[in-house]
């Protein structure tokens, strides 16, 4: 038919269950299985057909069914308990933040993607899941927090495998009236619109609001009638299109995001950029201050002093860099708005790239984010080391370990991924308030009181549910691809609940080495087909639409799964999303992860499996390098890097097979008790990973290490008309102008050998080029085995610098002397970015 319009008819709920609508519009339900059950019970087929979406379920369920549950005493009892829990959560005043950070200032958090639930597919993978989990725990902890993102009305993509196992992409338009979204409104009830100039066009942006427990998320949408067809598509697809589209989306996220906060009078003392996609928020914040009368340098110092940047990947492709002429098209008018020059603005983002055999200056979103913030962090300890080395060129003359990039190791939102079965079991041995104390390591020792039988019984239930899910998904796929009746029927035999089941699910970026398992197929066949101790594997994951090598990995796994010796024992599911992820992390026995170290910044999927008692089996990269303690899972390979990638793959594959054959399989099928039992490993997995890698712990780390200190420093720098910012900006400008004319020479009397505790005299002579001597830190730097120690030299009456430097331990030392400009109040010793060695 010729459609001339659409209308959504909202259900009139019976009074006895009228608050089902209120609950549906708060994604609190996404981490509350008993709340989800209320909607599933209305009609399980509708619930599953519409991605377990409560709003859509209420729209689709017939009135008669609603009347039935409103008269069902058992349903009403469950409904009353869920609503009582919801009210207690929403009304709680004695939160972690109220007790531990009562002076906490509001945070604005910007991310390109968020994963709250599969029914709102505005995420691609781990970055989005992390951002969604961050919001959920900010709510749990009672932090003043507002998130900003994009409402992609075609989402990422729906993944479909053809009959040859090749990934195809389908894009479905979201019906916003069936999602838990409401238009964001001002205090006087007006729907919020903001606008942004992009390449000379005025783009109108509608703002939607998503309620996540106690906090809200603002989502930006250009799909409005006022915009041209092309501009309406700016928020169509996540990570779709070319570089032109990406730059425009980044302008929207950063600039329109700040304007949305202002239009809604949302306060923010700290701004957190979750990856470089959000870096352009600094443009708008600086513009506001310049429009208010500050000069560019003062405005820059003010903005940066309250900004945190989190980098998530050491992979070059994950750090966007754009040609200057491309940036000119989309931010070319910004230098004038900021009262600065193009050269000065672009210098804040410059990262020279080797393109087409030439070294070309490029606008790096990561470099811009680092320069527009005064705090930066990586997402695991090892990733911090890699990031400091990766970005040390920004601090010419610095050693990697002193580059000012810290780390907060990622976590996951326990309650989103822990099954209700496991939660019920944990409630028998943990305190009544355990869900509010997830980061408490001592509390989790109560898991030791769970018996072997209790654990195995619950895990068998979860495994059966996963197998049922896998079979249903594979049946759908087979039917769609026109499989034979025999092949469709064979899906009922996929996987065995009695076999050791290993899961692998993630983005199919090639560095994650999804096919490493197949390096020796003959050996793998013996492992899988052992008649006494069989092993089976479940895979899932998406490759980026433009990543053909990643798609080839998917196809390889699919083809192996169709070979006779692996059929029914290796399975790869299509359309990896949060629903697939939950079933797998809750149902497998082991979680496999084998990235090419050190390219896995953190990873979080293995944490979620461990929450459910599935030990991790992984390369010692990302979070697992910190999480593995010798009792709670198994490592793959050695804690080292390789010059030859083929040698690395061979070594890691060998380690994978050997560990599986010699350690994992015997323990899983064994009958030993105590510390040699499978149940012991399961307990250790739950009790060690659950607190240390909870999202609560992660967000608390951000509060204590970054949010609170940044709020204090940001206020100090902005106080008195930004006087401190003005002083810092002027000082840096002066010092940078004089720095080329400074010189330093140094001498050290070094014996051929020395005893621990002996000192060596070090002297230096400085030509300060007019810089005050008390604004220069002159220091001896000792490098022993790659670790640096710093010893300040004191200025003498004759203007020289001197110190007796102790050699505290035995070993080979390298000795150097350098000077760094420094004044009180800098965020870190290298903030000026200037180092000169003698």
C-alpha angles and dihedrals in degrees: 000000000000104000114213096175148333134237130190115218109208117217121251101224121210111256093246091063100023094126092065086091093052091050092047090060094056115067088215080107090066091074096033111078093185089058090050089050090062090063095038089056091057090065122335094197092054090044092055096039092057098046095263091294113164095200093053091043091056089049094051104039113097119248090242091061091050089052090051095055090043087062095042109103094199092050091047090052091054090044092052092051093049092048092047090052090047092050091048090051095047094044098044113127100173094074127154090258093050090053101037107024108025090155092054112144122215120275128209112205122197124196134159093222139025131190112201099144139342092253089068101050100187093128137077104196147304098354091057094044090051092050092048092048090048089057093048093052092044084059093045092051095046096240119163096245139152124185127207127201145135130282103221104195092201092038119205106309141286109244120224127181118213121218090276094052096253116146117244126183129226124187120207123192111236116233099223093196089067096051129084091258131119129187111263110244136195122240090270092053100259119143109245121246125173129180136214131194110233119177090337094311125114108230117196117216126199117206122219127193127221118189113219106184106291097348133065135225122211115212123196121222129183095180093108130126093246091067130077118256091258093050091048086060094056089092096036103100137020112233091352128132130021137308092279091060093045094054091050091049090050090052088052095048095047104034102029089041092060091044091052090055090050094047089054094042090237109168121226129175095170127041119203119197109201099205128337095287088087097047095108091069083086090066093060095042091051090046091055092054094044089051086052092057107272123127119242098258093048092047090048093053091047094050096043093050092067098039131099124193124199118198116202110183141045089195112109094222089059093060107072118219122178134194115258093239090056091051089048089062094056108027099020093117094050100085089063091048089051094046092239139102128266089242093054094046096046091045087068088063103032117137115158113227133198101234122167091345094308133103104238129180110241137186104246116198090205094051090046090050091050092050093045093055136058095209128047135174143186123217104246137020094257092043088054090056092047093047094050089053093043095053101032091106086077087067102049109209096019125123115235096248093061097050105119099246114116129181142239110188112230123250137188132234102259097202094051093057106027111094121239088241091058092042090054090050093048090050089065093064106023128073119275091253095047094124088063094049101048093138093056105110095188091054091058092061085083087079086078086074093065112103124231090247094051091053096044093047094053093044091051090054091051091046092052091051090051093049091050089051093048092050093050092049093048091048091054090049093049093049092049091052094049097249120178120267089250092054092047091049090049090066087075088067098048113129128353125242088218096058126088102259123206123192131206119178130154144102109314097235107153095239088065088068098215091176098051088104090066097055090106105026095176091057091044090052091055090051095047096044100043101138094215100035110025123183126202133188135213119197132186135163147122129243119211109264090247095045104096094168088056090049089050089057090054091049092049091054091047092051093048089051089058095053113107097244092051102035111125091007100070116045132176118197124209128227099033108205139142091286093055090043093054093050093049099045089047098044111038124087096219133022115220124204123166111167122164103266127264096019098081102091092195119314119204107196093090090054090058092050090050090053085063095045099264108133120225122247105190152138110269093255134115115357096348092066085065098033102051112092103167094262107056103060141324138283127227116218128336132312094256145089128244133220091207112056093198090056089049092052092049093048095047094045090051090050091048094053094042095049091046094050100039104033116013103042095045091049094046094050096033128108100215120126135214120023092350093059130101090235090059091057090047092052092047090049092054099042098044101039100037097067102028094049100034116126087235090064090046095051091044087054090053091049094050101037101035121000098057097039091046092050090053095046093042091054092048093050092046096045123111095020092316092299094156090049090050092050092048093047093049093046093050091048091051096045093047090051092051098039098087089060096052122099136188132192127181144187132199128186102224121183119213088249136000142191124247108271094028117129131220124208114239124186133180138189119210134197100199097187089223098314110133112257091228087060092059123080108207112189145166112235119205119198114198115174092335094309118115129216122186126212118184119227115221122227113247129212090260091056096254123121123234144172140161102235118207123226097211101179139027119265143082114306130195112204126206137163126215143162129225127187110242139170129174116277101037115142091231137354092259097048093115089053093224126126128161123189125205 
